[in-house]
């Protein structure tokens, strides 16, 4: 069964969108590509979204993984510094939400 994590994220006030997207391309994608538990990882800019409880988000990340335990282990081992930097510089932790899902095959 394939597991996909969707992360809804919002930028901190004052963060430059272009700077964040450069970081995604040059750093986040590179680190994600080195983690064995990640099958695919992409960040998508949200261009239209209705106002929902909790506000609006700026991006949605789609992370397809091999196994949740392996993914959490990889993050703890190789992704901890990256996640700390993301929240320190770019993302509003209070407006970051993870949605765990399992694909329903035809």
GUFIVO-561859 format. One record per residue (C-alpha): residue number from 0; residue in three letters; z, y, x. Coordinates in Angstrom, 3 decimals, decimal comma, padded with zeros to 6 digits. Example, Ala and Ser with C-alpha at 12.3 -4.5 7.8 and 13.67 -1.06 7.14 Angstrom:
REM residues 2
<r n="0" res="ala" z="007,800" y="-004,500" x="012,300"/>
<r n="1" res="ser" z="007,140" y="-001,060" x="013,670"/>
This chain:
REM residues 106
<r n="0" res="unk" z="000,000" y="000,000" x="000,000"/>
<r n="1" res="unk" z="-000,958" y="003,410" x="001,367"/>
<r n="2" res="unk" z="001,664" y="006,144" x="001,436"/>
<r n="3" res="unk" z="000,675" y="009,798" x="001,351"/>
<r n="4" res="unk" z="003,105" y="012,669" x="001,796"/>
<r n="5" res="unk" z="002,148" y="016,025" x="000,346"/>
<r n="6" res="unk" z="004,039" y="019,019" x="001,696"/>
<r n="7" res="unk" z="003,976" y="022,254" x="-000,268"/>
<r n="8" res="unk" z="004,763" y="025,071" x="002,145"/>
<r n="9" res="unk" z="005,099" y="028,841" x="002,008"/>
<r n="10" res="unk" z="004,874" y="031,254" x="004,905"/>
<r n="11" res="unk" z="007,834" y="033,404" x="005,801"/>
<r n="12" res="unk" z="007,413" y="037,050" x="004,804"/>
<r n="13" res="unk" z="005,382" y="038,918" x="007,419"/>
<r n="14" res="unk" z="003,794" y="035,850" x="009,036"/>
<r n="15" res="unk" z="000,127" y="036,389" x="009,848"/>
<r n="16" res="unk" z="-001,998" y="033,751" x="008,091"/>
<r n="17" res="unk" z="-004,557" y="033,628" x="010,929"/>
<r n="18" res="unk" z="-001,830" y="033,069" x="013,515"/>
<r n="19" res="unk" z="-000,340" y="030,224" x="011,480"/>
<r n="20" res="unk" z="-003,737" y="028,588" x="010,969"/>
<r n="21" res="unk" z="-004,479" y="028,855" x="014,708"/>
<r n="22" res="unk" z="-001,151" y="027,111" x="015,374"/>
<r n="23" res="unk" z="-002,097" y="024,382" x="012,895"/>
<r n="24" res="unk" z="-005,414" y="023,741" x="014,653"/>
<r n="25" res="unk" z="-004,216" y="024,047" x="018,242"/>
<r n="26" res="unk" z="-000,741" y="022,507" x="018,056"/>
<r n="27" res="unk" z="000,114" y="020,728" x="014,800"/>
<r n="28" res="unk" z="-003,117" y="018,714" x="014,529"/>
<r n="29" res="unk" z="-002,818" y="017,724" x="018,193"/>
<r n="30" res="unk" z="000,771" y="016,477" x="017,827"/>
<r n="31" res="unk" z="-000,003" y="014,684" x="014,549"/>
<r n="32" res="unk" z="-002,918" y="012,940" x="016,243"/>
<r n="33" res="unk" z="-000,537" y="011,433" x="018,787"/>
<r n="34" res="unk" z="001,898" y="009,952" x="016,257"/>
<r n="35" res="unk" z="001,026" y="006,296" x="015,634"/>
<r n="36" res="unk" z="002,333" y="006,312" x="012,052"/>
<r n="37" res="unk" z="-000,076" y="009,058" x="010,921"/>
<r n="38" res="unk" z="-003,413" y="007,756" x="009,652"/>
<r n="39" res="unk" z="-004,724" y="011,218" x="008,731"/>
<r n="40" res="unk" z="-003,303" y="014,721" x="008,531"/>
<r n="41" res="unk" z="-004,821" y="017,906" x="007,161"/>
<r n="42" res="unk" z="-003,498" y="021,257" x="006,009"/>
<r n="43" res="unk" z="-005,226" y="023,004" x="003,124"/>
<r n="44" res="unk" z="-004,951" y="026,700" x="002,263"/>
<r n="45" res="unk" z="-004,187" y="027,086" x="-001,433"/>
<r n="46" res="unk" z="-006,701" y="029,537" x="-002,864"/>
<r n="47" res="unk" z="-005,652" y="029,447" x="-006,500"/>
<r n="48" res="unk" z="-002,431" y="028,266" x="-008,066"/>
<r n="49" res="unk" z="-000,597" y="029,034" x="-011,285"/>
<r n="50" res="unk" z="002,889" y="030,479" x="-011,063"/>
<r n="51" res="unk" z="005,283" y="027,527" x="-011,218"/>
<r n="52" res="unk" z="009,042" y="027,217" x="-011,230"/>
<r n="53" res="unk" z="010,043" y="027,914" x="-007,650"/>
<r n="54" res="unk" z="007,173" y="030,292" x="-007,019"/>
<r n="55" res="unk" z="003,818" y="029,980" x="-005,338"/>
<r n="56" res="unk" z="002,986" y="028,139" x="-002,157"/>
<r n="57" res="unk" z="000,483" y="029,049" x="000,538"/>
<r n="58" res="unk" z="-000,550" y="025,624" x="001,824"/>
<r n="59" res="unk" z="-000,482" y="021,955" x="000,978"/>
<r n="60" res="unk" z="-000,453" y="019,357" x="003,720"/>
<r n="61" res="unk" z="-001,759" y="015,849" x="003,116"/>
<r n="62" res="unk" z="-000,293" y="013,281" x="005,484"/>
<r n="63" res="unk" z="-001,408" y="009,671" x="005,129"/>
<r n="64" res="unk" z="000,995" y="007,338" x="006,911"/>
<r n="65" res="unk" z="001,300" y="003,656" x="007,741"/>
<r n="66" res="unk" z="004,962" y="003,345" x="006,776"/>
<r n="67" res="unk" z="007,729" y="005,785" x="005,814"/>
<r n="68" res="unk" z="010,311" y="004,399" x="008,256"/>
<r n="69" res="unk" z="007,812" y="004,484" x="011,121"/>
<r n="70" res="unk" z="006,775" y="008,030" x="010,195"/>
<r n="71" res="unk" z="010,364" y="009,274" x="010,064"/>
<r n="72" res="unk" z="011,034" y="007,571" x="013,415"/>
<r n="73" res="unk" z="007,948" y="009,193" x="014,970"/>
<r n="74" res="unk" z="008,989" y="012,606" x="013,660"/>
<r n="75" res="unk" z="012,488" y="012,205" x="015,070"/>
<r n="76" res="unk" z="011,113" y="011,102" x="018,442"/>
<r n="77" res="unk" z="007,961" y="013,181" x="018,928"/>
<r n="78" res="unk" z="007,793" y="015,747" x="016,166"/>
<r n="79" res="unk" z="011,265" y="017,267" x="016,121"/>
<r n="80" res="unk" z="010,398" y="020,212" x="018,388"/>
<r n="81" res="unk" z="007,200" y="020,924" x="016,451"/>
<r n="82" res="unk" z="009,009" y="020,990" x="013,099"/>
<r n="83" res="unk" z="011,738" y="023,233" x="014,519"/>
<r n="84" res="unk" z="009,096" y="025,653" x="015,815"/>
<r n="85" res="unk" z="007,225" y="025,662" x="012,490"/>
<r n="86" res="unk" z="010,352" y="026,676" x="010,582"/>
<r n="87" res="unk" z="011,504" y="029,119" x="013,249"/>
<r n="88" res="unk" z="008,215" y="031,035" x="013,435"/>
<r n="89" res="unk" z="006,101" y="030,382" x="010,354"/>
<r n="90" res="unk" z="007,417" y="028,477" x="007,353"/>
<r n="91" res="unk" z="010,071" y="029,237" x="004,750"/>
<r n="92" res="unk" z="012,276" y="026,120" x="004,777"/>
<r n="93" res="unk" z="013,696" y="026,914" x="001,325"/>
<r n="94" res="unk" z="010,173" y="026,797" x="-000,135"/>
<r n="95" res="unk" z="009,003" y="023,606" x="001,569"/>
<r n="96" res="unk" z="008,849" y="020,548" x="-000,668"/>
<r n="97" res="unk" z="007,782" y="017,011" x="000,177"/>
<r n="98" res="unk" z="006,104" y="014,830" x="-002,424"/>
<r n="99" res="unk" z="006,020" y="011,136" x="-001,522"/>
<r n="100" res="unk" z="003,283" y="009,090" x="-003,172"/>
<r n="101" res="unk" z="001,682" y="005,656" x="-003,168"/>
<r n="102" res="unk" z="-002,036" y="005,343" x="-003,806"/>
<r n="103" res="unk" z="-003,103" y="003,430" x="-006,905"/>
<r n="104" res="unk" z="-006,134" y="001,396" x="-005,927"/>
<r n="105" res="unk" z="-008,894" y="000,651" x="-008,454"/>
